[in-house]
Amino acid sequence: MNPLPADVLRRKGADVVIAVDPNVADERKPRPHTGHRRRPWWKRLLSPQMLIDPMGMVRVQMQAMDVGARERTMANLALVDVCVQPRLGGYSPTDVQKLPGIVAAGEAAAETALPAIRVALHRDAAAG
């Protein structure tokens, strides 16, 4: 429930926190929304489909956990010095066969963030 634990690192005394947030929205590949997902969660929970589809309840629970985790991530982003945000909007957690593309996106994001990482490390060295 804490996918970006910057708060934990700060409490443990970390001077510089560099985070990776793979959940940033990818403007180039907007996620499709269906009418079903636009309905409030409580209407989906009470729908006849939910009563027939036992996995429907699991999906609603997963969505609730995702919302909670994302809220905590947003709060923790304020505690990081640099956040690397690879563009992974076109991938899902089950896309293991697409690993080379995921790694490439991460490497590109790290390269883009490298100047900010250097600044954060030099600022800490000068303060220490």
C-alpha positions in Angstrom: 0.0 0.0 0.0 3.0 2.3 -0.2 4.5 1.9 -3.7 6.7 5.0 -3.4 7.9 5.0 0.3 9.7 8.3 0.4 8.2 9.0 3.8 9.9 5.9 5.2 13.2 6.8 3.7 13.0 10.4 5.1 12.2 9.0 8.6 15.2 6.7 8.4 17.4 9.7 7.6 17.9 9.6 3.9 19.4 12.9 2.7 18.6 12.5 -1.0 15.6 10.5 -2.2 15.4 9.5 -5.9 12.1 7.8 -6.7 10.8 6.0 -9.7 7.0 6.3 -10.3 6.0 4.0 -13.1 2.3 5.0 -12.9 2.6 8.4 -14.5 0.0 8.9 -17.2 1.3 8.7 -20.7 -0.2 11.5 -22.8 0.8 9.7 -26.0 -1.3 6.6 -25.2 -4.5 7.6 -23.4 -6.2 4.7 -21.6 -9.5 3.8 -23.0 -12.6 4.4 -20.8 -15.7 2.3 -21.2 -19.1 3.4 -20.0 -18.9 0.6 -17.4 -15.9 2.1 -15.7 -17.4 5.7 -15.7 -20.2 4.6 -13.3 -19.5 5.2 -9.6 -18.0 2.3 -7.8 -21.1 1.8 -5.6 -23.4 1.4 -8.7 -21.0 -1.2 -10.2 -21.0 -3.0 -6.9 -24.8 -3.2 -6.8 -25.2 -4.1 -10.5 -26.6 -7.5 -11.6 -23.4 -8.2 -13.5 -21.5 -8.0 -10.2 -23.7 -10.5 -8.6 -23.3 -12.9 -11.5 -19.5 -12.3 -12.1 -17.6 -13.2 -8.9 -14.4 -11.6 -10.3 -16.3 -8.3 -10.5 -16.0 -7.9 -6.7 -12.2 -8.6 -7.0 -11.9 -5.9 -9.7 -13.7 -3.3 -7.5 -11.4 -4.2 -4.5 -8.3 -3.9 -6.7 -9.5 -0.5 -8.0 -10.1 0.7 -4.4 -6.6 -0.5 -3.5 -5.1 1.3 -6.5 -6.9 4.5 -5.5 -5.5 4.3 -2.0 -2.0 3.5 -3.2 -2.1 6.4 -5.7 -3.2 8.8 -3.1 -0.2 7.8 -0.9 2.1 8.0 -3.8 1.0 11.6 -4.6 1.6 12.6 -1.0 5.0 11.0 -1.0 6.1 12.7 -4.3 6.4 15.9 -2.3 9.1 14.3 -0.2 11.4 13.2 -3.1 14.3 15.2 -4.5 14.0 13.7 -8.0 11.3 11.5 -9.5 12.1 9.4 -12.6 8.8 8.8 -14.5 9.1 6.3 -17.3 6.3 6.5 -19.9 4.6 3.1 -19.4 1.0 4.0 -20.3 1.0 1.4 -23.1 1.9 -1.5 -20.8 0.2 -3.5 -18.2 1.7 -5.4 -15.2 1.2 -8.6 -17.1 3.2 -7.6 -20.2 6.3 -9.6 -19.4 6.9 -10.4 -23.0 7.3 -6.6 -23.6 10.1 -6.3 -21.0 12.7 -4.9 -23.5 10.4 -2.0 -24.2 9.6 -1.4 -20.6 13.4 -1.4 -19.7 14.1 1.0 -22.6 11.4 3.4 -21.3 12.9 3.2 -17.9 16.4 3.9 -19.2 15.2 6.8 -21.3 13.4 8.3 -18.3 16.6 7.9 -16.1 18.7 9.6 -18.8 16.2 12.5 -18.9 16.3 12.8 -15.1 20.1 12.5 -14.8 20.8 16.3 -14.7 18.3 16.7 -11.8 19.8 13.8 -10.0 23.3 15.3 -10.3 22.0 18.6 -9.0 20.3 16.9 -6.0 23.5 14.9 -5.2 25.8 18.0 -5.5 23.4 20.1 -3.4 23.5 17.4 -0.6 27.3 17.1 -0.8 27.7 20.9 -0.5 25.3 21.0 2.5 27.0 18.0 4.2 
